[in-house]
Amino acid sequence: MKVAILGRPNVGKSSIVNFLAGKARQIVTDIPGTTRDAIDLKIKTDGKEYILIDTAGLRRRSKIKENLEFFMSLRTVKALERADVAALLIEGHTGLVKQDIQIIEEIARFKKPMVICVNKWDLVDKDDSTADRFRAEFREKLPTLSYMPLLFMSAISGKRVKTVFERLEYVYAEYIKRIQTSVLNEFLVEAVNKRHPAAVRGKYMKLFYMTQAETAPPRFIIFSNYPKFIKEEYKRYLENRLREKFGFEGVPLTINFKKR
């Protein structure tokens, strides 16, 4: 499994890579797609092998004055193109900032499964509801991407760092999951009965049946009499119900509507 370790500068990417790799750290140079723009580290833990695409080693070229945000986006894209899953580090004591949101949106654009690692959690003054407040803030800032799982950890102390692999394995399993057509159609009937799509220009919407066309990333097709008139609000409703019913935590979903 190829894992992209992503995050803005100084968020702790080097620390988490060093902790995960430990003494087994090995620079890989013979992997197809490896370029001078990234360092690949092959590690083995609990009998499983992983390749960490370490963007922490990337630095701006000294002779070229490049826009920092553009350069960050470029190296993020290169890592995502090769990755199976992404681990994004953000800082617990600063919360979600603009650059974090940009990278999250980039990962979603590439339709990659993701775990958000809230690093430096040991620096946060906490009470019993601190993590819940953080989750609420995350949902408020990124309401359409609130399906991303949060893992509170500290790369320096090592607290919960090893859990990263377990979470990545979990979201990847969700990424390749397939739901039977018969089960999907039972779901569709139930969802429509609870909330029917609104009529448009006097046209009554019918949703006939649903199937999963692809995995990795999951893509679903719903056949309708007027697919172009299905509103975005209703599409979000169906996606939310789909996640409630079948999970897909950490995984971007695509729902296409076609005419029958």
C-alpha positions in Angstrom: 0.0 0.0 0.0 1.4 3.4 -1.0 0.7 6.1 1.6 1.1 9.8 0.8 2.1 11.7 4.0 0.8 15.2 3.4 0.6 18.5 5.3 1.7 22.1 5.3 5.3 22.9 6.4 6.3 22.3 10.1 3.2 20.3 10.9 5.2 17.2 11.8 5.5 15.1 8.7 9.2 14.3 9.3 8.4 13.3 12.9 5.6 10.9 11.9 7.6 9.4 9.1 10.6 8.8 11.4 8.4 7.3 14.1 6.6 5.0 11.6 9.8 3.9 9.9 12.0 3.5 13.0 15.0 1.4 12.4 13.4 -0.3 9.4 13.7 3.0 7.4 14.8 2.2 3.9 15.1 4.7 1.0 13.5 3.1 -2.1 14.9 4.0 -5.5 13.7 1.2 -7.8 9.9 1.8 -7.6 8.3 2.9 -10.9 7.2 6.5 -10.7 9.8 7.5 -8.1 11.2 11.0 -8.9 13.6 13.4 -7.3 10.6 15.3 -6.0 9.8 12.7 -3.3 11.4 10.2 -1.0 9.9 6.7 -0.8 10.3 4.7 2.3 9.5 1.0 2.4 8.6 -0.3 5.9 7.2 -3.5 7.3 5.0 -3.6 10.4 2.8 -6.4 11.7 3.6 -8.5 8.7 2.5 -5.9 6.2 4.5 -3.8 3.9 3.9 -0.1 3.2 5.5 2.5 1.0 5.5 6.0 2.6 5.6 8.7 0.0 7.3 11.3 2.1 6.7 14.8 0.9 8.4 16.1 4.1 11.8 15.8 2.3 10.7 18.2 -0.5 12.2 21.6 -0.5 11.8 24.7 -2.7 14.5 24.9 -5.4 16.8 27.7 -4.2 17.3 29.2 -7.7 13.6 29.5 -8.5 11.4 31.9 -6.6 8.2 30.0 -6.6 4.9 30.7 -4.9 4.8 28.6 -1.8 1.1 27.6 -2.1 1.7 26.6 -5.8 4.7 24.5 -4.9 2.9 22.8 -2.1 0.0 22.0 -4.4 2.4 20.6 -7.0 4.1 18.2 -4.7 0.8 17.2 -3.2 -0.5 16.4 -6.7 2.5 14.3 -7.5 2.2 12.3 -4.3 -1.6 11.8 -4.7 -1.1 10.6 -8.3 0.9 7.6 -7.0 -0.8 7.0 -3.6 -3.4 4.4 -2.6 -4.4 6.3 0.5 -3.5 9.6 2.1 -2.6 10.6 5.7 -3.0 14.4 6.2 -1.3 16.0 9.2 -2.9 19.1 10.7 -2.0 20.8 14.0 -4.2 20.3 17.0 -3.3 23.5 18.7 -3.9 25.7 15.7 -6.9 24.0 14.3 -7.9 23.8 10.6 -6.3 26.6 8.6 -6.6 27.7 4.9 -3.7 25.5 3.7 -5.1 22.4 5.4 -8.4 23.0 3.7 -6.7 23.4 0.3 -4.9 20.1 0.7 -8.1 18.3 1.9 -10.0 19.6 -1.1 -7.1 18.4 -3.4 -7.3 14.9 -1.9 -11.0 14.8 -2.4 -10.6 16.0 -6.0 -8.3 13.0 -6.6 -10.9 10.7 -5.0 -8.4 9.2 -2.6 -9.4 7.7 0.8 -7.9 9.7 3.6 -7.3 9.8 7.4 -6.8 13.2 9.0 -4.1 13.0 11.7 -4.5 15.8 14.2 -0.9 16.0 15.4 0.6 17.8 18.4 -2.5 16.9 20.4 -0.3 16.8 23.5 0.1 20.6 23.2 -3.6 21.2 23.4 -5.2 22.2 26.8 -7.9 19.6 27.0 -11.1 18.7 28.9 -13.6 15.9 28.3 -15.2 17.7 25.3 -12.1 19.2 23.5 -12.1 16.5 20.8 -15.8 16.8 20.2 -15.5 20.6 19.8 -12.6 20.0 17.3 -14.8 17.6 15.3 -17.7 20.1 15.3 -15.4 22.9 14.1 -14.1 20.6 11.3 -17.7 19.8 10.2 -18.6 23.5 10.2 -15.6 24.5 8.0 -15.9 21.5 5.7 -19.6 20.3 5.8 -19.4 18.4 2.5 -16.2 16.6 3.6 -17.2 15.7 7.1 -16.9 12.0 6.3 -13.1 12.2 6.9 -12.0 10.4 10.1 -10.0 12.3 12.6 -7.1 10.6 14.6 -5.8 12.6 17.5 -2.1 11.9 18.1 1.4 13.1 18.8 4.3 12.2 16.5 6.8 13.3 19.2 5.5 11.2 22.0 4.3 8.5 19.7 0.8 8.5 21.2 -1.7 6.8 18.8 0.8 7.0 15.9 0.8 3.3 15.2 -3.0 3.5 15.0 -2.4 5.4 11.7 -1.9 2.1 9.8 -5.0 0.5 11.2 -7.1 3.5 10.1 -5.5 3.6 6.7 -6.2 -0.1 6.2 -9.8 0.6 7.3 -10.5 3.4 4.9 -8.8 1.5 2.0 -11.2 -1.4 2.7 -14.0 1.1 2.4 -12.5 2.4 -0.8 -12.6 -1.0 -2.5 -16.0 -2.1 -1.1 -18.8 -3.1 -3.4 -22.5 -3.1 -2.5 -24.8 -5.6 -4.2 -27.3 -4.1 -6.6 -30.3 -5.7 -4.9 -29.2 -4.2 -1.6 -28.7 -0.8 -3.2 -32.2 -0.8 -4.7 -33.7 -1.6 -1.3 -31.8 1.4 0.0 -33.0 3.6 -2.8 -36.7 2.7 -2.2 -36.3 3.5 1.5 -34.5 6.8 0.8 -37.1 8.0 -1.7 -40.0 7.0 0.5 -38.5 9.2 3.3 -37.8 12.1 1.0 -38.9 12.3 -2.7 -37.0 14.5 -5.1 -38.7 17.8 -5.8 -40.6 18.3 -9.0 -39.1 20.7 -11.5 -41.1 22.7 -14.0 -44.0 20.5 -13.3 -42.0 17.4 -14.1 -42.4 14.5 -11.5 -39.0 12.9 -10.7 -38.8 9.1 -10.7 -35.7 7.2 -9.6 -36.0 3.7 -11.1 -32.9 1.7 -9.9 -29.4 2.0 -8.6 -26.1 0.2 -9.1 -22.5 0.5 -8.2 -20.5 1.0 -11.4 -17.0 1.1 -9.9 -14.9 0.7 -6.8 -11.6 2.5 -5.9 -13.1 5.1 -5.9 -16.8 4.0 -5.4 -19.1 5.3 -8.1 -22.9 4.8 -8.2 -25.4 5.2 -11.0 -29.0 6.0 -10.4 -31.4 5.9 -13.4 -34.1 8.5 -13.6 -36.7 9.9 -16.0 -35.2 13.4 -15.7 -31.6 13.0 -14.4 -30.7 16.6 -15.3 -33.3 18.0 -13.0 -32.1 16.3 -9.9 -31.0 19.1 -7.5 -27.7 19.2 -5.8 -29.4 19.3 -2.4 -31.1 16.0 -3.1 -27.8 14.4 -4.3 -26.3 15.4 -1.0 -29.2 13.9 0.8 -28.7 10.5 -1.0 -25.0 10.6 -0.3 -25.5 11.2 3.4 -28.1 8.4 3.6 -25.7 6.1 1.6 -22.9 6.8 4.2 -25.3 6.2 7.1 -26.3 2.9 5.7 -23.1 1.5 4.3 -20.2 3.5 5.9 -17.6 4.6 3.3 -15.8 6.6 6.1 -12.9 8.6 4.7 -13.9 7.8 1.1 -15.1 10.3 -1.6 -18.2 9.0 -3.3 -19.6 9.8 -6.8 -23.2 9.5 -7.6 -24.2 9.9 -11.3 -27.7 10.2 -12.6 -28.6 8.7 -16.0 -31.7 8.7 -18.1 -33.7 5.5 -18.5 
